[in-house]
């Protein structure tokens, strides 16, 4: 079992989540965080809402 860095629940799978707006995984040092499927979906929905609000 793996542990979600956002909600703390154990999960069979987790997804790596990038939170920085100008995230560049090749050159910017960052803390790696992993999300369960539910938290990953929530983070993606929040990201989409921010993008939509900027338009």
C-alpha positions as CSV (number, residue, x, y, z in Angstrom):
1,X,0.0,0.0,0.0
2,X,1.1,3.5,-0.8
3,X,0.2,6.7,1.2
4,X,-1.3,9.8,-0.3
5,X,0.7,12.9,0.6
6,X,-2.5,15.1,0.5
7,X,-5.2,13.2,2.5
8,X,-3.0,10.6,4.2
9,X,-5.1,7.6,3.1
10,X,-3.5,4.4,1.9
11,X,-4.1,3.5,-1.7
12,X,-3.1,0.8,-4.2
13,X,-1.9,3.5,-6.6
14,X,-0.8,7.1,-6.4
15,X,0.0,9.8,-9.0
16,X,2.8,12.3,-8.9
17,X,1.4,15.8,-8.7
18,X,3.1,19.0,-9.8
19,X,1.7,22.1,-8.0
20,X,3.8,25.0,-9.2
21,X,2.3,27.2,-11.9
22,X,5.4,27.5,-14.0
23,X,6.5,23.9,-13.2
24,X,9.5,22.6,-15.2
25,X,10.3,19.1,-14.1
26,X,13.7,19.1,-15.7
27,X,15.3,22.2,-14.2
28,X,13.4,23.3,-11.1
29,X,14.1,21.5,-7.9
30,X,10.8,20.6,-6.1
31,X,9.4,18.3,-3.4
32,X,7.8,15.2,-4.9
33,X,4.3,14.6,-3.7
34,X,2.0,11.8,-4.6
35,X,-1.8,11.7,-4.6
36,X,-4.4,8.9,-4.4
37,X,-6.8,8.8,-7.4
38,X,-9.4,11.0,-5.6
39,X,-6.9,13.7,-4.6
40,X,-5.4,13.6,-8.1
41,X,-8.8,14.2,-9.6
42,X,-9.5,17.0,-7.2
43,X,-6.1,18.7,-8.0
44,X,-6.7,18.4,-11.7
45,X,-10.2,20.0,-11.3
46,X,-8.7,22.8,-9.3
47,X,-6.0,23.3,-12.0
48,X,-8.6,23.4,-14.8
49,X,-10.7,25.9,-12.8
50,X,-7.7,28.2,-12.4
51,X,-6.9,28.0,-16.1
52,X,-10.6,28.8,-17.0
53,X,-10.7,31.7,-14.6
54,X,-7.6,33.3,-16.3
55,X,-9.4,33.5,-19.6
